[in-house]
């Protein structure tokens, strides 16, 4: 019996990943979760962070933004605003984005603007973390 299941990750621009995997983990509202074959059907909120995917016995990392996951019996669909592999990350841009978001968060703003900047900072921090793990 195979321990693999179908994982598809969608962004508004593309299908980021479509294929069989053994496991994957991501940041949810209540912490890091790992999905494996046989996970109960559910819908799970995703927060910006590192996404780790196990394929052919090897783990690879990506950075992803907020979204949600739909877990079915033999298939998992993930819908996020952005997703990028470690090798696709522009480290200088991620650092600039993080610094700019931190500066802007210190200013008084509307609640909506503050939440948008928090999301931007979370994406930048996730990208930096994934890039650093690639270097290890």
KAURKA-V425845 format. One record per residue. N is the residue number from 0. SS is DSSP state (H for helix, E for strand, - for the rest). Layout:
n=N ss=SS
n=N ss=SS
This chain:
n=0 ss=-
n=1 ss=-
n=2 ss=-
n=3 ss=-
n=4 ss=E
n=5 ss=E
n=6 ss=E
n=7 ss=E
n=8 ss=E
n=9 ss=E
n=10 ss=-
n=11 ss=-
n=12 ss=-
n=13 ss=-
n=14 ss=E
n=15 ss=E
n=16 ss=E
n=17 ss=E
n=18 ss=E
n=19 ss=E
n=20 ss=E
n=21 ss=-
n=22 ss=E
n=23 ss=E
n=24 ss=E
n=25 ss=E
n=26 ss=E
n=27 ss=E
n=28 ss=-
n=29 ss=-
n=30 ss=E
n=31 ss=E
n=32 ss=E
n=33 ss=E
n=34 ss=E
n=35 ss=E
n=36 ss=-
n=37 ss=-
n=38 ss=-
n=39 ss=-
n=40 ss=-
n=41 ss=E
n=42 ss=E
n=43 ss=E
n=44 ss=E
n=45 ss=E
n=46 ss=-
n=47 ss=-
n=48 ss=E
n=49 ss=E
n=50 ss=E
n=51 ss=E
n=52 ss=E
n=53 ss=E
n=54 ss=E
n=55 ss=-
n=56 ss=-
n=57 ss=E
n=58 ss=E
n=59 ss=E
n=60 ss=E
n=61 ss=E
n=62 ss=E
n=63 ss=E
n=64 ss=-
n=65 ss=-
n=66 ss=E
n=67 ss=E
n=68 ss=E
n=69 ss=E
n=70 ss=E
n=71 ss=-
n=72 ss=-
n=73 ss=-
n=74 ss=E
n=75 ss=E
n=76 ss=E
n=77 ss=E
n=78 ss=E
n=79 ss=E
n=80 ss=-
n=81 ss=-
n=82 ss=E
n=83 ss=E
n=84 ss=E
n=85 ss=H
n=86 ss=H
n=87 ss=H
n=88 ss=-
n=89 ss=-
n=90 ss=H
n=91 ss=H
n=92 ss=H
n=93 ss=H
n=94 ss=H
n=95 ss=H
n=96 ss=H
n=97 ss=H
n=98 ss=H
n=99 ss=H
n=100 ss=H
n=101 ss=H
n=102 ss=H
n=103 ss=H
n=104 ss=H
n=105 ss=-
n=106 ss=-
n=107 ss=-
n=108 ss=-
n=109 ss=-
n=110 ss=H
n=111 ss=H
n=112 ss=H
n=113 ss=H
n=114 ss=H
n=115 ss=H
n=116 ss=H
n=117 ss=H
n=118 ss=H
n=119 ss=H
n=120 ss=H
n=121 ss=H
n=122 ss=H
n=123 ss=H
n=124 ss=H
n=125 ss=H
n=126 ss=H
n=127 ss=H
n=128 ss=H
n=129 ss=H
n=130 ss=H
n=131 ss=H
n=132 ss=H
n=133 ss=H
n=134 ss=H
n=135 ss=-
